[in-house]
Amino acid sequence: MSLKKRILGPILSFFYHKKIHAFKVKLDDQIYYVCARCSGLYLGILLGFPISFIMLLGFPIFYSLGDLGTTLVAIFISLPAILDWTTQRLALRESRNGIRFWTALPTGFALSWYLISPVSFFVKIPVMVGVLIFLAIFFFIDRRDYTENENEENRFEQ
């Protein structure tokens, strides 16, 4: 087993998702299906923390918005991913992997920026609980037709 596969294999396995919602990554002789939205979100978080620290030290104006202003900016930055995921979940449209990735990337950044920001914990905690409730509700709401997705998924097998 190559060093590259030993290092990247477990990471790619962590991002595993349905084939239809994933990027196909071939590493040596094994194929991994990496979730597009999760990849964008985690990359946004990974890049967001150092960028947020630099912004905090060099550009403190970004952190002078107050609790409500900072919360609204973080939600506004996350709005494209929220809209993409919601419209897909409600079967109003079908999203594409590129859209999933590029809308989740700023959401990851917004999350890391919001966690570093000097917003009161009395504001951060209810906001985070609200986000978790929103995710839990939409986890159970799914109006997509999976027979169509299964046909799309089988397309990858060929």
Secondary structure, 3 states (H helix, E strand, C coil): CCHHHHHHHHHHHHCECCHHHEEEEEECCEEEEEEHHHHHHHHHHHHHHHHHHHHHHHCHHHHCCHHHHHHHHHHHHHHHHHHHHHHHHCCCCCCCHHHHHHHHHHHHHHHHHHHHCCCCHHHHHHHHHHHHHHHHHHHHCCCCCHHHHHHHHHHHHC
